[in-house]
Amino acid sequence: MVSIEAVLGMAAVALGMVVTPGPNMIYLVSRTLTQGRRAGFISLAGVAAGFLIYMAVAAAGLATVFALVPQLFTAVKLAGAAYLLWLAWQAVRPGGHTVFAPTRMSTDRPRRLFAMGLLTNLLNPKIAILYVSLLPQFVDPERGAVAAQSLALGLTQISVALTVNGLIVLAAGSVAAFLAGRPLWQRIQRYFMGTILAGLAIGVAADR
């Protein structure tokens, strides 16, 4: 079964990625600021459905991949580390801006809110790469039940992502108002996240 170290490592990666601005966060914040928290949580339900789809596909395919081509482990590990470094650069690069100043959107009904949350997550390259390149490195084939390990790690990622995104929906309005006139705090936010992601990338690449 999956080790506690793997669960904690996956949780740390999931946290670093969910607090880094991306398609999901931008959509949830924009929808919340436009239509309120109820719309934000309906959209988040669609995002959650997208996570479950990714998790099911990953759990079904990882066992076969590891059994047939175990050498891919190193390749996906290095690819995952490179992607974390890219996210770190995106967080600190010159000209970066805070996600809490998004473009206002038109009003949508609940069904469309859910569908757009689902579609946004399914087309999110951050999530695709997380399940293809990052999650596999926390799976230990010697512990057996690769699919079960993948499910446990996927549920860990989903729990962290939904908790943080739920808090973002609740606090979107207040955070947007706070950051609006405080560029220094915006820079601190970006550099803090960039440092965390860079540290995770180095740890992933150096792990043997």
WOHUMO-V92743 format. One record per residue. N is the residue number from 1. RES is the residue in three letters. PHI is phi in degrees with one decimal (999 if undefined). D_FIRST is the distance of its C-alpha to the first C-alpha in Angstrom with 2 decimals. Layout:
{{N | RES | PHI | D_FIRST} {N | RES | PHI | D_FIRST}}
This chain:
{{1 | MET | 999 | 0.00} {2 | VAL | -64.7 | 3.78} {3 | SER | -82.6 | 6.45} {4 | ILE | -66.6 | 9.51} {5 | GLU | -62.9 | 11.67} {6 | ALA | -66.0 | 10.32} {7 | VAL | -63.2 | 10.82} {8 | LEU | -65.6 | 14.18} {9 | GLY | -64.5 | 15.14} {10 | MET | -64.7 | 14.68} {11 | ALA | -63.4 | 16.63} {12 | ALA | -65.6 | 19.30} {13 | VAL | -63.7 | 19.76} {14 | ALA | -60.5 | 19.96} {15 | LEU | -65.6 | 22.49} {16 | GLY | -60.3 | 24.50} {17 | MET | -78.7 | 24.80} {18 | VAL | -71.6 | 25.63} {19 | VAL | -88.6 | 28.39} {20 | THR | -88.9 | 29.87} {21 | PRO | -52.9 | 32.54} {22 | GLY | -154.9 | 31.78} {23 | PRO | -55.4 | 32.71} {24 | ASN | -62.5 | 30.64} {25 | MET | -62.9 | 32.03} {26 | ILE | -61.1 | 35.51} {27 | TYR | -65.6 | 35.56} {28 | LEU | -64.1 | 34.30} {29 | VAL | -66.3 | 36.74} {30 | SER | -61.1 | 39.61} {31 | ARG | -67.0 | 39.12} {32 | THR | -66.0 | 38.89} {33 | LEU | -68.1 | 42.02} {34 | THR | -84.6 | 43.84} {35 | GLN | -119.2 | 43.06} {36 | GLY | 101.8 | 41.47} {37 | ARG | -66.9 | 38.16} {38 | ARG | -58.5 | 37.97} {39 | ALA | -63.2 | 38.11} {40 | GLY | -62.6 | 35.51} {41 | PHE | -73.9 | 33.00} {42 | ILE | -64.1 | 33.81} {43 | SER | -62.6 | 33.19} {44 | LEU | -64.6 | 29.88} {45 | ALA | -62.5 | 28.87} {46 | GLY | -65.2 | 29.58} {47 | VAL | -60.9 | 27.50} {48 | ALA | -62.1 | 24.54} {49 | ALA | -61.8 | 25.08} {50 | GLY | -63.3 | 25.00} {51 | PHE | -60.0 | 21.61} {52 | LEU | -63.7 | 20.23} {53 | ILE | -65.1 | 21.90} {54 | TYR | -59.8 | 20.49} {55 | MET | -63.5 | 16.89} {56 | ALA | -63.2 | 17.46} {57 | VAL | -64.7 | 19.15} {58 | ALA | -63.6 | 16.57} {59 | ALA | -64.3 | 13.68} {60 | ALA | -72.7 | 16.19} {61 | GLY | -95.1 | 17.45} {62 | LEU | -65.3 | 14.82} {63 | ALA | -59.6 | 13.48} {64 | THR | -66.7 | 17.18} {65 | VAL | -61.6 | 18.07} {66 | PHE | -65.5 | 15.60} {67 | ALA | -69.6 | 16.61} {68 | LEU | -88.2 | 20.27} {69 | VAL | -134.6 | 20.81} {70 | PRO | -63.2 | 18.33} {71 | GLN | -66.1 | 21.29} {72 | LEU | -68.7 | 20.93} {73 | PHE | -56.0 | 18.14} {74 | THR | -63.1 | 20.92} {75 | ALA | -63.2 | 23.19} {76 | VAL | -70.4 | 21.01} {77 | LYS | -64.0 | 20.16} {78 | LEU | -68.0 | 23.90} {79 | ALA | -64.4 | 24.78} {80 | GLY | -64.6 | 22.54} {81 | ALA | -62.9 | 24.16} {82 | ALA | -63.4 | 27.56} {83 | TYR | -68.3 | 27.01} {84 | LEU | -62.5 | 26.14} {85 | LEU | -64.8 | 29.37} {86 | TRP | -64.1 | 31.27} {87 | LEU | -64.5 | 30.18} {88 | ALA | -61.9 | 31.29} {89 | TRP | -64.9 | 34.64} {90 | GLN | -61.1 | 35.06} {91 | ALA | -73.4 | 34.70} {92 | VAL | -110.3 | 37.37} {93 | ARG | -60.5 | 39.65} {94 | PRO | -59.2 | 43.34} {95 | GLY | 87.6 | 44.35} {96 | GLY | -64.8 | 41.02} {97 | HIS | -135.0 | 41.41} {98 | THR | -77.7 | 39.58} {99 | VAL | -71.7 | 37.89} {100 | PHE | -85.4 | 39.70} {101 | ALA | -131.7 | 42.97} {102 | PRO | -83.3 | 42.19} {103 | THR | -77.3 | 44.69} {104 | ARG | -65.0 | 45.56} {105 | MET | -121.1 | 44.63} {106 | SER | -72.5 | 46.39} {107 | THR | -78.7 | 45.56} {108 | ASP | -121.3 | 43.20} {109 | ARG | -81.5 | 42.44} {110 | PRO | -52.9 | 39.06} {111 | ARG | -61.3 | 38.16} {112 | ARG | -71.1 | 38.89} {113 | LEU | -59.0 | 37.07} {114 | PHE | -63.1 | 33.86} {115 | ALA | -62.5 | 34.45} {116 | MET | -70.5 | 35.21} {117 | GLY | -63.3 | 32.11} {118 | LEU | -62.8 | 30.02} {119 | LEU | -64.9 | 32.05} {120 | THR | -59.1 | 31.99} {121 | ASN | -71.7 | 28.20} {122 | LEU | -64.1 | 27.91} {123 | LEU | -96.4 | 30.51} {124 | ASN | -80.8 | 29.12} {125 | PRO | -63.1 | 28.45} {126 | LYS | -60.2 | 26.36} {127 | ILE | -73.4 | 23.73} {128 | ALA | -59.7 | 23.99} {129 | ILE | -69.8 | 23.47} {130 | LEU | -58.2 | 20.58} {131 | TYR | -79.7 | 18.56} {132 | VAL | -85.8 | 20.04} {133 | SER | -110.5 | 20.15} {134 | LEU | -92.2 | 18.24} {135 | LEU | -58.4 | 14.89} {136 | PRO | -58.6 | 14.12} {137 | GLN | -71.2 | 14.61} {138 | PHE | -93.7 | 11.58} {139 | VAL | -92.9 | 9.32} {140 | ASP | -110.8 | 8.72} {141 | PRO | -56.7 | 9.60} {142 | GLU | -68.8 | 9.48} {143 | ARG | -84.0 | 5.76} {144 | GLY | 75.4 | 6.68} {145 | ALA | 46.7 | 6.70} {146 | VAL | -58.0 | 8.22} {147 | ALA | -62.2 | 9.87} {148 | ALA | -65.7 | 7.23} {149 | GLN | -61.3 | 6.04} {150 | SER | -62.5 | 9.84} {151 | LEU | -64.1 | 10.62} {152 | ALA | -63.4 | 8.89} {153 | LEU | -68.5 | 10.68} {154 | GLY | -63.4 | 13.67} {155 | LEU | -66.1 | 14.04} {156 | THR | -62.9 | 14.04} {157 | GLN | -61.2 | 16.75} {158 | ILE | -64.2 | 18.63} {159 | SER | -61.3 | 18.79} {160 | VAL | -64.8 | 20.21} {161 | ALA | -63.3 | 22.52} {162 | LEU | -69.4 | 23.93} {163 | THR | -63.3 | 24.53} {164 | VAL | -66.7 | 26.38} {165 | ASN | -64.1 | 28.22} {166 | GLY | -63.5 | 29.25} {167 | LEU | -65.2 | 30.72} {168 | ILE | -64.4 | 32.44} {169 | VAL | -61.4 | 34.04} {170 | LEU | -64.7 | 35.25} {171 | ALA | -103.7 | 36.67} {172 | ALA | -54.4 | 37.88} {173 | GLY | -63.4 | 41.52} {174 | SER | -66.9 | 41.70} {175 | VAL | -65.3 | 39.94} {176 | ALA | -59.6 | 42.17} {177 | ALA | -66.9 | 45.24} {178 | PHE | -66.6 | 44.18} {179 | LEU | -79.7 | 43.48} {180 | ALA | -53.6 | 46.49} {181 | GLY | -111.8 | 48.89} {182 | ARG | -130.1 | 46.64} {183 | PRO | -61.0 | 45.92} {184 | LEU | -62.8 | 44.90} {185 | TRP | -64.8 | 41.97} {186 | GLN | -62.5 | 40.95} {187 | ARG | -67.3 | 40.91} {188 | ILE | -59.9 | 38.94} {189 | GLN | -58.6 | 36.26} {190 | ARG | -66.8 | 36.01} {191 | TYR | -68.8 | 36.03} {192 | PHE | -63.1 | 33.43} {193 | MET | -66.4 | 30.96} {194 | GLY | -62.9 | 31.98} {195 | THR | -64.5 | 31.34} {196 | ILE | -61.0 | 27.80} {197 | LEU | -65.2 | 26.96} {198 | ALA | -64.3 | 28.68} {199 | GLY | -63.6 | 26.80} {200 | LEU | -63.4 | 23.41} {201 | ALA | -62.2 | 24.76} {202 | ILE | -65.1 | 25.90} {203 | GLY | -62.7 | 22.64} {204 | VAL | -64.2 | 20.75} {205 | ALA | -66.6 | 23.48} {206 | ALA | -83.9 | 23.68} {207 | ASP | -65.1 | 20.01} {208 | ARG | -116.4 | 19.59}}
